[in-house]
Each structure stands twice: as C-alpha cells, then as structure tokens.
Amino acid sequence: MMTFRKFLRSQRKRQDRVGDFARDALADEDAPVHGGNRKRWSYYLMDDVGVPPKVHDAFLAAWAEYEIAKAEN
C-alpha cells in the first residue's frame, strides 16, 4: 500500500517544489510522516509550524500527486 511517506521518499530527488517538500518533510522529526491524513498534515504545517503559503502549496501539490499515485496502485 502506498503511504504518503513512501510517496515522499520516491519524490525526494525531484528538483521542484514537490521534491523540496519531500526532502524537508522527511527530515522533520515532528512531521506526521508515519500517519496522518491531508487535514492533519495541513494543520501541522499551518498551525504547528507556521509555514509560509508557498510551502503549504507545495504540500497540496504533493498530496494531489500522492492521491493519483495511490489510485494507480
């Protein structure tokens, strides 16, 4: 089963905002990489960490691609 963490691992070498987000999220020991749905991630990023909107936008792009990849598997 494709998890968001597995998806992020597969994207970390990309040289775009999804790759940047993947590297940062995997390096963040407090990020909900072992679970959490889109709402939990969004809350973590916006309320717990206070990321700028462009980082949240990168998360949304990554999550959209994750949903597509998950549906294809």
Gaussian input, Z-matrix of N, CA and C with variables (Angstrom, degrees):
# hf/3-21g

backbone

0 1
 N
 C     1     B1
 C     2     B2     1     A1
 N     3     B3     2     A2     1     D1
 C     4     B4     3     A3     2     D2
 C     5     B5     4     A4     3     D3
 N     6     B6     5     A5     4     D4
 C     7     B7     6     A6     5     D5
 C     8     B8     7     A7     6     D6
 N     9     B9     8     A8     7     D7
 C    10    B10     9     A9     8     D8
 C    11    B11    10    A10     9     D9
 N    12    B12    11    A11    10    D10
 C    13    B13    12    A12    11    D11
 C    14    B14    13    A13    12    D12
 N    15    B15    14    A14    13    D13
 C    16    B16    15    A15    14    D14
 C    17    B17    16    A16    15    D15
 N    18    B18    17    A17    16    D16
 C    19    B19    18    A18    17    D17
 C    20    B20    19    A19    18    D18
 N    21    B21    20    A20    19    D19
 C    22    B22    21    A21    20    D20
 C    23    B23    22    A22    21    D21
 N    24    B24    23    A23    22    D22
 C    25    B25    24    A24    23    D23
 C    26    B26    25    A25    24    D24
 N    27    B27    26    A26    25    D25
 C    28    B28    27    A27    26    D26
 C    29    B29    28    A28    27    D27
 N    30    B30    29    A29    28    D28
 C    31    B31    30    A30    29    D29
 C    32    B32    31    A31    30    D30
 N    33    B33    32    A32    31    D31
 C    34    B34    33    A33    32    D32
 C    35    B35    34    A34    33    D33
 N    36    B36    35    A35    34    D34
 C    37    B37    36    A36    35    D35
 C    38    B38    37    A37    36    D36
 N    39    B39    38    A38    37    D37
 C    40    B40    39    A39    38    D38
 C    41    B41    40    A40    39    D39
 N    42    B42    41    A41    40    D40
 C    43    B43    42    A42    41    D41
 C    44    B44    43    A43    42    D42
 N    45    B45    44    A44    43    D43
 C    46    B46    45    A45    44    D44
 C    47    B47    46    A46    45    D45
 N    48    B48    47    A47    46    D46
 C    49    B49    48    A48    47    D47
 C    50    B50    49    A49    48    D48
 N    51    B51    50    A50    49    D49
 C    52    B52    51    A51    50    D50
 C    53    B53    52    A52    51    D51
 N    54    B54    53    A53    52    D52
 C    55    B55    54    A54    53    D53
 C    56    B56    55    A55    54    D54
 N    57    B57    56    A56    55    D55
 C    58    B58    57    A57    56    D56
 C    59    B59    58    A58    57    D57
 N    60    B60    59    A59    58    D58
 C    61    B61    60    A60    59    D59
 C    62    B62    61    A61    60    D60
 N    63    B63    62    A62    61    D61
 C    64    B64    63    A63    62    D62
 C    65    B65    64    A64    63    D63
 N    66    B66    65    A65    64    D64
 C    67    B67    66    A66    65    D65
 C    68    B68    67    A67    66    D66
 N    69    B69    68    A68    67    D67
 C    70    B70    69    A69    68    D68
 C    71    B71    70    A70    69    D69
 N    72    B72    71    A71    70    D70
 C    73    B73    72    A72    71    D71
 C    74    B74    73    A73    72    D72
 N    75    B75    74    A74    73    D73
 C    76    B76    75    A75    74    D74
 C    77    B77    76    A76    75    D75
 N    78    B78    77    A77    76    D76
 C    79    B79    78    A78    77    D77
 C    80    B80    79    A79    78    D78
 N    81    B81    80    A80    79    D79
 C    82    B82    81    A81    80    D80
 C    83    B83    82    A82    81    D81
 N    84    B84    83    A83    82    D82
 C    85    B85    84    A84    83    D83
 C    86    B86    85    A85    84    D84
 N    87    B87    86    A86    85    D85
 C    88    B88    87    A87    86    D86
 C    89    B89    88    A88    87    D87
 N    90    B90    89    A89    88    D88
 C    91    B91    90    A90    89    D89
 C    92    B92    91    A91    90    D90
 N    93    B93    92    A92    91    D91
 C    94    B94    93    A93    92    D92
 C    95    B95    94    A94    93    D93
 N    96    B96    95    A95    94    D94
 C    97    B97    96    A96    95    D95
 C    98    B98    97    A97    96    D96
 N    99    B99    98    A98    97    D97
 C   100   B100    99    A99    98    D98
 C   101   B101   100   A100    99    D99
 N   102   B102   101   A101   100   D100
 C   103   B103   102   A102   101   D101
 C   104   B104   103   A103   102   D102
 N   105   B105   104   A104   103   D103
 C   106   B106   105   A105   104   D104
 C   107   B107   106   A106   105   D105
 N   108   B108   107   A107   106   D106
 C   109   B109   108   A108   107   D107
 C   110   B110   109   A109   108   D108
 N   111   B111   110   A110   109   D109
 C   112   B112   111   A111   110   D110
 C   113   B113   112   A112   111   D111
 N   114   B114   113   A113   112   D112
 C   115   B115   114   A114   113   D113
 C   116   B116   115   A115   114   D114
 N   117   B117   116   A116   115   D115
 C   118   B118   117   A117   116   D116
 C   119   B119   118   A118   117   D117
 N   120   B120   119   A119   118   D118
 C   121   B121   120   A120   119   D119
 C   122   B122   121   A121   120   D120
 N   123   B123   122   A122   121   D121
 C   124   B124   123   A123   122   D122
 C   125   B125   124   A124   123   D123
 N   126   B126   125   A125   124   D124
 C   127   B127   126   A126   125   D125
 C   128   B128   127   A127   126   D126
 N   129   B129   128   A128   127   D127
 C   130   B130   129   A129   128   D128
 C   131   B131   130   A130   129   D129
 N   132   B132   131   A131   130   D130
 C   133   B133   132   A132   131   D131
 C   134   B134   133   A133   132   D132
 N   135   B135   134   A134   133   D133
 C   136   B136   135   A135   134   D134
 C   137   B137   136   A136   135   D135
 N   138   B138   137   A137   136   D136
 C   139   B139   138   A138   137   D137
 C   140   B140   139   A139   138   D138
 N   141   B141   140   A140   139   D139
 C   142   B142   141   A141   140   D140
 C   143   B143   142   A142   141   D141
 N   144   B144   143   A143   142   D142
 C   145   B145   144   A144   143   D143
 C   146   B146   145   A145   144   D144
 N   147   B147   146   A146   145   D145
 C   148   B148   147   A147   146   D146
 C   149   B149   148   A148   147   D147
 N   150   B150   149   A149   148   D148
 C   151   B151   150   A150   149   D149
 C   152   B152   151   A151   150   D150
 N   153   B153   152   A152   151   D151
 C   154   B154   153   A153   152   D152
 C   155   B155   154   A154   153   D153
 N   156   B156   155   A155   154   D154
 C   157   B157   156   A156   155   D155
 C   158   B158   157   A157   156   D156
 N   159   B159   158   A158   157   D157
 C   160   B160   159   A159   158   D158
 C   161   B161   160   A160   159   D159
 N   162   B162   161   A161   160   D160
 C   163   B163   162   A162   161   D161
 C   164   B164   163   A163   162   D162
 N   165   B165   164   A164   163   D163
 C   166   B166   165   A165   164   D164
 C   167   B167   166   A166   165   D165
 N   168   B168   167   A167   166   D166
 C   169   B169   168   A168   167   D167
 C   170   B170   169   A169   168   D168
 N   171   B171   170   A170   169   D169
 C   172   B172   171   A171   170   D170
 C   173   B173   172   A172   171   D171
 N   174   B174   173   A173   172   D172
 C   175   B175   174   A174   173   D173
 C   176   B176   175   A175   174   D174
 N   177   B177   176   A176   175   D175
 C   178   B178   177   A177   176   D176
 C   179   B179   178   A178   177   D177
 N   180   B180   179   A179   178   D178
 C   181   B181   180   A180   179   D179
 C   182   B182   181   A181   180   D180
 N   183   B183   182   A182   181   D181
 C   184   B184   183   A183   182   D182
 C   185   B185   184   A184   183   D183
 N   186   B186   185   A185   184   D184
 C   187   B187   186   A186   185   D185
 C   188   B188   187   A187   186   D186
 N   189   B189   188   A188   187   D187
 C   190   B190   189   A189   188   D188
 C   191   B191   190   A190   189   D189
 N   192   B192   191   A191   190   D190
 C   193   B193   192   A192   191   D191
 C   194   B194   193   A193   192   D192
 N   195   B195   194   A194   193   D193
 C   196   B196   195   A195   194   D194
 C   197   B197   196   A196   195   D195
 N   198   B198   197   A197   196   D196
 C   199   B199   198   A198   197   D197
 C   200   B200   199   A199   198   D198
 N   201   B201   200   A200   199   D199
 C   202   B202   201   A201   200   D200
 C   203   B203   202   A202   201   D201
 N   204   B204   203   A203   202   D202
 C   205   B205   204   A204   203   D203
 C   206   B206   205   A205   204   D204
 N   207   B207   206   A206   205   D205
 C   208   B208   207   A207   206   D206
 C   209   B209   208   A208   207   D207
 N   210   B210   209   A209   208   D208
 C   211   B211   210   A210   209   D209
 C   212   B212   211   A211   210   D210
 N   213   B213   212   A212   211   D211
 C   214   B214   213   A213   212   D212
 C   215   B215   214   A214   213   D213
 N   216   B216   215   A215   214   D214
 C   217   B217   216   A216   215   D215
 C   218   B218   217   A217   216   D216

   B1=1.4504
   B2=1.5266
   B3=1.2967
   B4=1.4553
   B5=1.5252
   B6=1.3262
   B7=1.4642
   B8=1.5222
   B9=1.3149
   B10=1.4554
   B11=1.5261
   B12=1.3197
   B13=1.4667
   B14=1.5294
   B15=1.3290
   B16=1.4702
   B17=1.5202
   B18=1.3321
   B19=1.4607
   B20=1.5277
   B21=1.3297
   B22=1.4629
   B23=1.5222
   B24=1.3171
   B25=1.4712
   B26=1.5220
   B27=1.3224
   B28=1.4670
   B29=1.5253
   B30=1.3197
   B31=1.4671
   B32=1.5213
   B33=1.3092
   B34=1.4627
   B35=1.5273
   B36=1.3221
   B37=1.4751
   B38=1.5269
   B39=1.3080
   B40=1.4678
   B41=1.5231
   B42=1.3046
   B43=1.4724
   B44=1.5253
   B45=1.3164
   B46=1.4612
   B47=1.5228
   B48=1.3201
   B49=1.4637
   B50=1.5265
   B51=1.3208
   B52=1.4667
   B53=1.5263
   B54=1.3245
   B55=1.4584
   B56=1.5155
   B57=1.3239
   B58=1.4661
   B59=1.5256
   B60=1.3275
   B61=1.4578
   B62=1.5242
   B63=1.3206
   B64=1.4704
   B65=1.5250
   B66=1.3191
   B67=1.4716
   B68=1.5291
   B69=1.3225
   B70=1.4635
   B71=1.5283
   B72=1.3133
   B73=1.4676
   B74=1.5249
   B75=1.3243
   B76=1.4614
   B77=1.5308
   B78=1.3157
   B79=1.4645
   B80=1.5276
   B81=1.3246
   B82=1.4648
   B83=1.5247
   B84=1.3180
   B85=1.4657
   B86=1.5270
   B87=1.3232
   B88=1.4621
   B89=1.5249
   B90=1.3201
   B91=1.4651
   B92=1.5272
   B93=1.3216
   B94=1.4662
   B95=1.5271
   B96=1.3259
   B97=1.4659
   B98=1.5214
   B99=1.3107
   B100=1.4646
   B101=1.5210
   B102=1.2480
   B103=1.4559
   B104=1.5069
   B105=1.2591
   B106=1.4489
   B107=1.5117
   B108=1.2852
   B109=1.4482
   B110=1.5322
   B111=1.2888
   B112=1.4707
   B113=1.5287
   B114=1.3212
   B115=1.4649
   B116=1.5234
   B117=1.3172
   B118=1.4720
   B119=1.5178
   B120=1.3339
   B121=1.4625
   B122=1.5241
   B123=1.3166
   B124=1.4578
   B125=1.5262
   B126=1.3304
   B127=1.4661
   B128=1.5303
   B129=1.3188
   B130=1.4691
   B131=1.5257
   B132=1.3042
   B133=1.4667
   B134=1.5227
   B135=1.3082
   B136=1.4675
   B137=1.5263
   B138=1.3239
   B139=1.4606
   B140=1.5249
   B141=1.3275
   B142=1.4682
   B143=1.5238
   B144=1.3220
   B145=1.4670
   B146=1.5265
   B147=1.3102
   B148=1.4594
   B149=1.5226
   B150=1.3219
   B151=1.4657
   B152=1.5246
   B153=1.3258
   B154=1.4607
   B155=1.5375
   B156=1.3204
   B157=1.4646
   B158=1.5297
   B159=1.3344
   B160=1.4702
   B161=1.5301
   B162=1.3208
   B163=1.4673
   B164=1.5207
   B165=1.3282
   B166=1.4629
   B167=1.5234
   B168=1.3187
   B169=1.4702
   B170=1.5291
   B171=1.3184
   B172=1.4649
   B173=1.5258
   B174=1.3235
   B175=1.4663
   B176=1.5228
   B177=1.3258
   B178=1.4658
   B179=1.5221
   B180=1.3275
   B181=1.4662
   B182=1.5267
   B183=1.3219
   B184=1.4678
   B185=1.5241
   B186=1.3152
   B187=1.4627
   B188=1.5311
   B189=1.3221
   B190=1.4693
   B191=1.5343
   B192=1.3265
   B193=1.4646
   B194=1.5277
   B195=1.3225
   B196=1.4641
   B197=1.5274
   B198=1.3069
   B199=1.4695
   B200=1.5273
   B201=1.3173
   B202=1.4725
   B203=1.5268
   B204=1.3196
   B205=1.4743
   B206=1.5222
   B207=1.3093
   B208=1.4644
   B209=1.5285
   B210=1.3197
   B211=1.4615
   B212=1.5299
   B213=1.3237
   B214=1.4657
   B215=1.5248
   B216=1.3157
   B217=1.4839
   B218=1.4858
   A1=109.52
   A2=115.20
   A3=121.26
   A4=109.32
   A5=115.63
   A6=120.87
   A7=108.55
   A8=116.53
   A9=119.42
   A10=110.47
   A11=116.54
   A12=120.37
   A13=111.14
   A14=116.93
   A15=120.17
   A16=110.60
   A17=115.35
   A18=118.95
   A19=110.60
   A20=116.65
   A21=119.74
   A22=111.38
   A23=117.07
   A24=120.10
   A25=111.26
   A26=116.28
   A27=120.03
   A28=112.60
   A29=117.15
   A30=120.99
   A31=113.99
   A32=118.33
   A33=121.11
   A34=115.02
   A35=118.81
   A36=120.27
   A37=112.97
   A38=116.28
   A39=119.76
   A40=109.86
   A41=115.59
   A42=121.03
   A43=110.16
   A44=114.43
   A45=120.74
   A46=108.30
   A47=116.93
   A48=119.51
   A49=113.04
   A50=117.60
   A51=119.27
   A52=109.57
   A53=117.59
   A54=120.79
   A55=112.23
   A56=116.84
   A57=120.74
   A58=110.68
   A59=115.73
   A60=119.36
   A61=110.80
   A62=117.30
   A63=121.17
   A64=110.67
   A65=116.86
   A66=120.13
   A67=111.32
   A68=116.44
   A69=119.99
   A70=111.58
   A71=117.12
   A72=120.53
   A73=111.17
   A74=117.28
   A75=120.31
   A76=111.56
   A77=117.27
   A78=121.09
   A79=112.31
   A80=117.22
   A81=122.03
   A82=109.41
   A83=116.51
   A84=121.27
   A85=112.98
   A86=117.80
   A87=120.58
   A88=113.23
   A89=117.18
   A90=120.61
   A91=110.22
   A92=117.13
   A93=120.41
   A94=113.02
   A95=116.60
   A96=119.85
   A97=113.01
   A98=117.95
   A99=119.66
   A100=111.98
   A101=116.75
   A102=120.95
   A103=109.25
   A104=115.05
   A105=118.64
   A106=111.46
   A107=113.70
   A108=120.07
   A109=108.97
   A110=115.00
   A111=119.93
   A112=111.04
   A113=116.26
   A114=120.26
   A115=111.06
   A116=117.85
   A117=121.30
   A118=110.76
   A119=116.11
   A120=120.06
   A121=111.24
   A122=115.69
   A123=119.86
   A124=110.49
   A125=116.56
   A126=120.78
   A127=110.38
   A128=116.72
   A129=120.57
   A130=110.54
   A131=116.31
   A132=120.08
   A133=112.71
   A134=116.63
   A135=119.85
   A136=113.11
   A137=117.37
   A138=120.05
   A139=113.58
   A140=117.06
   A141=119.26
   A142=111.87
   A143=116.45
   A144=120.97
   A145=111.64
   A146=117.39
   A147=120.77
   A148=113.20
   A149=115.78
   A150=119.53
   A151=110.74
   A152=116.51
   A153=119.77
   A154=110.42
   A155=116.87
   A156=120.38
   A157=113.92
   A158=118.63
   A159=119.20
   A160=111.57
   A161=118.29
   A162=120.87
   A163=109.62
   A164=116.14
   A165=119.06
   A166=110.68
   A167=117.04
   A168=120.80
   A169=110.93
   A170=117.16
   A171=120.90
   A172=110.06
   A173=116.43
   A174=120.14
   A175=110.72
   A176=117.16
   A177=120.50
   A178=111.52
   A179=116.70
   A180=120.52
   A181=110.28
   A182=116.34
   A183=120.81
   A184=110.25
   A185=117.04
   A186=119.73
   A187=110.90
   A188=117.31
   A189=120.71
   A190=110.48
   A191=116.72
   A192=120.38
   A193=110.70
   A194=116.66
   A195=121.33
   A196=110.56
   A197=117.35
   A198=121.04
   A199=111.15
   A200=116.99
   A201=121.00
   A202=110.08
   A203=116.31
   A204=120.42
   A205=111.11
   A206=116.62
   A207=121.21
   A208=110.49
   A209=117.12
   A210=121.11
   A211=111.34
   A212=116.85
   A213=121.01
   A214=112.60
   A215=117.61
   A216=121.23
   A217=111.29
   D1=134.87
   D2=179.87
   D3=-79.62
   D4=118.37
   D5=173.75
   D6=-100.47
   D7=165.13
   D8=178.59
   D9=-63.99
   D10=-36.92
   D11=177.55
   D12=-61.45
   D13=-45.86
   D14=177.62
   D15=-61.40
   D16=-41.42
   D17=177.82
   D18=-60.68
   D19=-46.52
   D20=-179.92
   D21=-60.87
   D22=-40.96
   D23=177.63
   D24=-58.35
   D25=-40.40
   D26=-178.24
   D27=-72.82
   D28=-14.06
   D29=-176.41
   D30=-105.46
   D31=-5.52
   D32=-169.27
   D33=-66.16
   D34=-17.12
   D35=178.70
   D36=-91.07
   D37=-3.19
   D38=178.31
   D39=-66.93
   D40=145.49
   D41=178.85
   D42=-104.88
   D43=56.37
   D44=176.94
   D45=-147.21
   D46=-172.04
   D47=-174.65
   D48=-66.29
   D49=-30.94
   D50=177.33
   D51=-68.63
   D52=-42.52
   D53=176.34
   D54=-63.22
   D55=-41.92
   D56=177.09
   D57=-60.70
   D58=-45.67
   D59=179.09
   D60=-62.98
   D61=-42.40
   D62=-179.72
   D63=-59.14
   D64=-47.77
   D65=-179.76
   D66=-61.92
   D67=-44.61
   D68=-179.03
   D69=-66.35
   D70=-43.88
   D71=-178.12
   D72=-65.79
   D73=-40.21
   D74=179.92
   D75=-69.45
   D76=-26.42
   D77=179.00
   D78=-84.18
   D79=-17.84
   D80=-177.70
   D81=-82.66
   D82=109.59
   D83=-176.88
   D84=-66.47
   D85=-19.41
   D86=-179.05
   D87=-95.44
   D88=-9.23
   D89=-178.57
   D90=-65.22
   D91=145.89
   D92=-178.32
   D93=-78.66
   D94=52.81
   D95=-175.89
   D96=-72.63
   D97=-18.82
   D98=-179.49
   D99=-90.85
   D100=7.90
   D101=-179.67
   D102=171.88
   D103=-171.63
   D104=178.41
   D105=99.50
   D106=140.05
   D107=177.10
   D108=-97.75
   D109=-174.62
   D110=-177.17
   D111=-59.14
   D112=-41.31
   D113=-179.22
   D114=-64.06
   D115=-42.56
   D116=179.75
   D117=-63.70
   D118=-44.94
   D119=177.77
   D120=-60.29
   D121=-45.99
   D122=-178.55
   D123=-61.46
   D124=-44.31
   D125=177.48
   D126=-60.57
   D127=-45.63
   D128=179.66
   D129=-58.03
   D130=-48.50
   D131=-176.24
   D132=-67.39
   D133=-45.79
   D134=-174.47
   D135=-82.21
   D136=-41.97
   D137=-173.59
   D138=-96.54
   D139=-43.62
   D140=-178.29
   D141=-75.91
   D142=-44.05
   D143=-175.20
   D144=-98.96
   D145=-36.38
   D146=-178.61
   D147=75.83
   D148=44.48
   D149=-178.73
   D150=-68.82
   D151=155.27
   D152=175.32
   D153=-67.88
   D154=157.80
   D155=-178.82
   D156=-53.88
   D157=-34.97
   D158=-178.57
   D159=-65.64
   D160=-30.83
   D161=176.77
   D162=-72.19
   D163=-41.41
   D164=176.99
   D165=-63.43
   D166=-37.89
   D167=176.32
   D168=-62.60
   D169=-38.83
   D170=177.34
   D171=-64.65
   D172=-40.33
   D173=175.14
   D174=-59.41
   D175=-47.13
   D176=-179.42
   D177=-60.97
   D178=-38.72
   D179=177.00
   D180=-65.18
   D181=-43.57
   D182=178.82
   D183=-63.40
   D184=-43.17
   D185=-178.68
   D186=-65.19
   D187=-39.66
   D188=178.04
   D189=-61.57
   D190=-43.21
   D191=178.23
   D192=-67.23
   D193=-36.32
   D194=176.88
   D195=-61.59
   D196=-44.50
   D197=179.19
   D198=-60.81
   D199=-40.20
   D200=177.50
   D201=-65.14
   D202=-47.25
   D203=-179.50
   D204=-62.41
   D205=-39.22
   D206=-179.72
   D207=-65.97
   D208=-38.86
   D209=179.80
   D210=-68.43
   D211=-30.82
   D212=-178.96
   D213=-76.95
   D214=-20.08
   D215=-178.54
   D216=-88.48

